[in-house]
């Protein structure tokens, strides 16, 4: 998708609390050295940060081991002015990062780091944005990167090590890349599954009258520009929301789907959207074999790579009509009818059950197992962009980041911590019209990001959907 400019990248941004000893403006050089040393340590742990991609426009691209990385091309420090607020700057910065097109991918690794640091006296935090090319890594990989970076920051400060020039010379030892899912486990597909998938993909347009298709959001191939809206809920509210989810046999992912359903039903006209379909990315690390005899030292849950698939959830016309009949235009967070709340929780439980069923199936009859049957991915994606959009939204929940490193050997006053995290997903031309992405820090707030392709959805509609999600989550958690 990158070579067609149908998708650009992913961002995981974390706000790091700087140890007191490194906050003074006079220690800025040392602060930058500690961050650089920590990043180098993380690079050394993950082969996918040390490779380029040759033949990205071909049907058989291959990873190539790089001899060196010019860190000036991949790590940027941006020192904000004293009056420049980090919170208000962050949205536009994330949008800008998501719009980056990775160039020279055959000779450079597909990632970059942007560090936002306020110049005011003794600023106590900095924002580190890890932006990466999706062929290199999935959403969970961004979380793994920051977990390792937090550990390495503590270690780098303790070791007081300062690395040399801007050129990082990589090991000449042959890299052993983490294997793709199909090499890690068998991905069996049954004949009925193959036939159904082929029919869904290639059936004539006369048979594409499925009411759940997102015809209300026609596919536009350019510009592939991403817009973002985000909000957060604090840990006390989040704890209560999770309790309510457990009580109603669902999860935060299921709840976000059901809240999106109610909001879309109220914001998009029935004439163009009688029903909806949403998607949930599934982390294959949870269903693939935990260990592999040919990779004895590799633990997938600690490995950066692409181990993701997708499952979907259909919300039929009858259910959507039921929801619409119970929506009062004057509805607020305090006045949603009990009947509508019940429908919301029922839908959330249904999503959770579908995700659980998909996980229980393991790797059998998964769409990743069909990828070997596609001979020309560029043609496949171009063809997909000429059909009606399938998904109105997707919900990506990459879980929780531990804000402190439990195994750190650093003294208490020299430890780093994370107080905020946000996942940003690039617009995907033939993909969901709206991406809803959730990421939280243990004991801190949950941040939810809504991203979409400019021109596909009116910005006012997205702002109302985001406001709906926020006010209903606050209501549930209050």
LINNORUR-V173662 format. One record per residue. N is the residue number from 1. D_CENTER is the distance of its C-alpha to the mean C-alpha in whole Angstrom. Layout:
# LINNORUR-V173662
N_D_CENTER / N_D_CENTER
This chain:
# LINNORUR-V173662
1_16 / 2_16 / 3_20 / 4_20 / 5_18 / 6_16 / 7_13 / 8_13 / 9_10 / 10_6 / 11_7 / 12_7 / 13_11 / 14_13 / 15_17 / 16_19 / 17_23 / 18_25 / 19_28 / 20_31 / 21_33 / 22_31 / 23_30 / 24_34 / 25_34 / 26_36 / 27_34 / 28_31 / 29_32 / 30_32 / 31_28 / 32_27 / 33_29 / 34_27 / 35_23 / 36_24 / 37_26 / 38_23 / 39_21 / 40_23 / 41_23 / 42_20 / 43_20 / 44_23 / 45_21 / 46_19 / 47_20 / 48_17 / 49_18 / 50_21 / 51_21 / 52_22 / 53_21 / 54_25 / 55_26 / 56_22 / 57_24 / 58_26 / 59_26 / 60_26 / 61_24 / 62_24 / 63_23 / 64_25 / 65_26 / 66_26 / 67_29 / 68_28 / 69_25 / 70_26 / 71_24 / 72_26 / 73_23 / 74_20 / 75_21 / 76_22 / 77_23 / 78_24 / 79_26 / 80_26 / 81_29 / 82_31 / 83_31 / 84_27 / 85_25 / 86_21 / 87_20 / 88_21 / 89_20 / 90_17 / 91_16 / 92_17 / 93_16 / 94_13 / 95_14 / 96_16 / 97_14 / 98_11 / 99_15 / 100_16 / 101_17 / 102_18 / 103_21 / 104_24 / 105_21 / 106_24 / 107_25 / 108_22 / 109_19 / 110_16 / 111_15 / 112_16 / 113_16 / 114_17 / 115_19 / 116_20 / 117_24 / 118_26 / 119_30 / 120_31 / 121_34 / 122_32 / 123_28 / 124_27 / 125_23 / 126_21 / 127_17 / 128_16 / 129_13 / 130_12 / 131_11 / 132_11 / 133_12 / 134_10 / 135_13 / 136_13 / 137_10 / 138_7 / 139_4 / 140_7 / 141_9 / 142_8 / 143_9 / 144_12 / 145_13 / 146_13 / 147_15 / 148_17 / 149_18 / 150_19 / 151_22 / 152_23 / 153_23 / 154_26 / 155_27 / 156_28 / 157_29 / 158_32 / 159_33 / 160_33 / 161_33 / 162_32 / 163_31 / 164_33 / 165_33 / 166_30 / 167_30 / 168_28 / 169_30 / 170_28 / 171_30 / 172_32 / 173_32 / 174_30 / 175_26 / 176_26 / 177_22 / 178_20 / 179_21 / 180_19 / 181_19 / 182_22 / 183_24 / 184_23 / 185_24 / 186_26 / 187_24 / 188_27 / 189_27 / 190_30 / 191_32 / 192_32 / 193_28 / 194_28 / 195_31 / 196_29 / 197_26 / 198_28 / 199_30 / 200_26 / 201_25 / 202_29 / 203_31 / 204_33 / 205_32 / 206_35 / 207_33 / 208_30 / 209_31 / 210_28 / 211_28 / 212_24 / 213_23 / 214_22 / 215_25 / 216_24 / 217_21 / 218_23 / 219_21 / 220_22 / 221_21 / 222_22 / 223_21 / 224_17 / 225_17 / 226_14 / 227_15 / 228_13 / 229_14 / 230_13 / 231_15 / 232_16 / 233_18 / 234_20 / 235_21 / 236_24 / 237_23 / 238_20 / 239_22 / 240_24 / 241_21 / 242_21 / 243_24 / 244_25 / 245_22 / 246_24 / 247_27 / 248_26 / 249_25 / 250_21 / 251_18 / 252_15 / 253_13 / 254_17 / 255_18 / 256_15 / 257_16 / 258_19 / 259_19 / 260_17 / 261_20 / 262_23 / 263_22 / 264_21 / 265_25 / 266_26 / 267_25 / 268_25 / 269_29 / 270_30 / 271_32 / 272_29 / 273_26 / 274_28 / 275_25 / 276_22 / 277_19 / 278_16 / 279_13 / 280_11 / 281_9 / 282_11 / 283_11 / 284_14 / 285_15 / 286_17 / 287_19 / 288_20 / 289_23 / 290_23 / 291_25 / 292_26 / 293_30 / 294_29 / 295_27 / 296_28 / 297_27 / 298_23 / 299_21 / 300_18 / 301_16 / 302_17 / 303_16 / 304_13 / 305_13 / 306_12 / 307_13 / 308_11 / 309_13 / 310_13 / 311_15 / 312_17 / 313_19 / 314_22 / 315_23 / 316_27 / 317_29 / 318_31 / 319_29 / 320_27 / 321_31 / 322_32 / 323_29 / 324_30 / 325_34 / 326_33 / 327_31 / 328_33 / 329_33 / 330_33 / 331_31 / 332_29 / 333_28 / 334_31 / 335_32 / 336_30 / 337_33 / 338_33 / 339_33 / 340_30 / 341_28 / 342_29 / 343_28 / 344_24 / 345_25 / 346_26 / 347_23 / 348_21 / 349_23 / 350_23 / 351_19 / 352_19 / 353_22 / 354_21 / 355_18 / 356_20 / 357_22 / 358_20 / 359_19 / 360_23 / 361_24 / 362_22 / 363_21 / 364_24 / 365_24 / 366_20 / 367_19 / 368_18 / 369_22 / 370_23 / 371_22 / 372_25 / 373_27 / 374_25 / 375_28 / 376_26 / 377_22 / 378_23 / 379_26 / 380_24 / 381_21 / 382_23 / 383_25 / 384_22 / 385_22 / 386_25 / 387_25 / 388_24 / 389_20 / 390_19 / 391_17 / 392_17 / 393_13 / 394_11 / 395_9 / 396_6 / 397_7 / 398_7 / 399_10 / 400_12 / 401_13 / 402_17 / 403_18 / 404_21 / 405_22 / 406_25 / 407_27 / 408_27 / 409_31 / 410_31 / 411_33 / 412_32 / 413_32 / 414_30 / 415_27 / 416_24 / 417_21 / 418_18 / 419_18 / 420_15 / 421_11 / 422_9 / 423_5 / 424_6 / 425_5 / 426_9 / 427_11 / 428_12 / 429_16 / 430_17 / 431_14 / 432_13 / 433_15 / 434_13 / 435_9 / 436_9 / 437_6 / 438_8 / 439_8 / 440_12 / 441_15 / 442_18 / 443_21 / 444_19 / 445_17 / 446_14 / 447_12 / 448_11 / 449_9 / 450_11 / 451_10 / 452_13 / 453_15 / 454_18 / 455_21 / 456_20 / 457_20 / 458_22 / 459_21 / 460_23 / 461_22 / 462_18 / 463_20 / 464_22 / 465_19 / 466_17 / 467_20 / 468_21 / 469_18 / 470_19 / 471_23 / 472_22 / 473_20 / 474_23 / 475_26 / 476_24 / 477_24 / 478_27
